[in-house]
Amino acid sequence: MVRKTEEMDSGQKTVVLLQELLKWIKITSLPQVKKILEELLPNEEKKIAYQYSDGRGSQEISELAGVGTATVSRWWASWINSGIAEPMGVKGGTRAKRSFSLEDFGIDVPTPKAIKTDKQEETSSLVTEGQKEEEKDE
């Protein structure tokens, strides 16, 4: 059970106060963050690149989003400057790590270009098996 504020030491009071402030900041900020994300990520490529910017390299992100690595680097710089991503220092440069998950804001994340869906994989394996059967018959 939580003690009354009068019975708490100053450190405990600070923690309780910060938790309360965080709750209110989240509630009042969520609509603005969603609006900013939607404005800065208007197309599928940017949404994919942003969502997968979790420490991965620009080459992997570029393949997932279907854009060039230079484009990913430019987007990262823009997202870091706008506050929706944090810089990550790595050997050879800087990467961006997203600050938010698009799914947390109800923003759909398109399927990455370089990843097949299960249905696509099933279809291609069926085609491959069908081709093998045809080859046997010939």
C-alpha positions in Angstrom: 0.0 0.0 0.0 1.3 3.5 -0.9 2.2 5.7 2.1 0.7 9.1 2.4 2.8 11.9 1.0 3.5 13.2 4.5 5.1 9.9 5.5 7.5 9.9 2.4 11.0 11.2 2.4 11.9 13.8 -0.2 13.3 11.2 -2.7 10.1 9.2 -2.6 8.0 12.4 -3.0 10.1 13.3 -6.0 9.6 9.9 -7.6 5.8 10.1 -7.1 5.7 13.6 -8.5 7.7 12.7 -11.5 5.5 9.7 -12.2 2.4 11.9 -12.0 4.0 14.5 -14.4 5.0 11.7 -16.8 1.4 10.4 -16.9 0.1 13.9 -17.8 2.8 14.6 -20.3 2.0 11.3 -22.1 -1.7 12.0 -22.2 -1.3 15.5 -23.6 1.6 14.7 -26.0 0.3 11.6 -27.8 -1.9 13.3 -30.3 0.9 15.8 -31.2 3.4 13.0 -31.6 1.1 11.0 -33.8 0.5 14.1 -36.0 4.3 14.7 -36.3 4.9 11.1 -37.2 2.2 11.2 -39.9 3.6 14.5 -41.3 7.2 13.3 -41.3 6.5 9.8 -42.6 3.9 10.3 -45.4 4.8 7.3 -47.5 5.4 3.6 -47.2 9.2 3.8 -47.7 9.6 6.3 -44.9 7.3 4.4 -42.5 9.3 1.2 -43.1 12.6 2.9 -42.8 11.6 4.6 -39.6 10.0 1.5 -37.9 13.1 -0.6 -38.6 15.6 2.1 -37.5 16.3 0.3 -34.3 20.1 0.1 -34.5 20.2 -1.6 -37.9 22.6 -0.3 -40.5 21.7 1.9 -43.5 22.3 -0.9 -45.9 19.7 -3.1 -44.2 17.2 -0.3 -43.9 17.6 0.7 -47.5 16.9 -2.9 -48.6 13.8 -3.1 -46.4 12.4 0.3 -47.6 13.5 -0.1 -51.2 15.5 3.2 -51.3 19.2 4.1 -51.5 21.5 4.2 -48.5 22.1 8.0 -49.0 18.4 8.5 -48.8 18.3 6.6 -45.5 21.1 8.7 -44.1 19.3 11.9 -45.1 16.1 10.7 -43.5 18.0 9.8 -40.3 19.5 13.2 -40.0 16.0 14.8 -40.5 14.4 12.5 -37.9 17.2 13.2 -35.4 16.8 16.9 -35.9 13.0 16.7 -35.5 13.2 14.7 -32.3 11.6 11.5 -33.5 14.9 9.6 -33.5 18.0 9.5 -31.4 21.6 9.4 -32.8 23.6 6.2 -32.2 27.3 6.4 -32.6 28.7 3.4 -34.4 32.1 2.6 -36.0 32.1 4.5 -39.2 29.4 7.1 -38.4 26.0 7.6 -36.9 22.8 5.7 -37.1 19.3 6.8 -36.0 17.3 4.8 -33.5 13.6 5.5 -33.6 12.1 7.1 -30.5 8.6 5.7 -31.0 6.9 2.6 -32.5 4.4 3.5 -35.2 2.2 0.7 -34.0 1.8 2.4 -30.6 0.2 5.3 -32.4 -2.1 3.2 -34.5 -0.1 3.9 -37.6 0.1 0.8 -39.9 3.6 -0.3 -40.9 3.7 -1.6 -44.5 5.4 -4.9 -45.2 9.1 -4.2 -46.0 10.2 -4.6 -49.6 12.9 -7.2 -48.7 10.8 -9.4 -46.6 8.3 -11.8 -48.1 5.0 -12.5 -46.3 4.1 -16.0 -45.3 1.6 -16.2 -48.2 4.2 -15.1 -50.7 6.6 -17.8 -49.4 3.9 -20.4 -49.5 3.0 -19.5 -53.1 6.7 -19.5 -54.2 7.3 -22.8 -52.6 4.2 -24.3 -54.3 5.4 -22.9 -57.6 8.8 -24.4 -57.0 7.3 -27.8 -56.1 5.0 -27.6 -59.1 7.9 -26.8 -61.4 9.9 -29.8 -59.9 6.9 -32.1 -60.7 6.7 -30.8 -64.2 10.4 -31.3 -64.7 10.1 -34.9 -63.5 7.3 -35.5 -66.0 9.4 -34.2 -68.9 
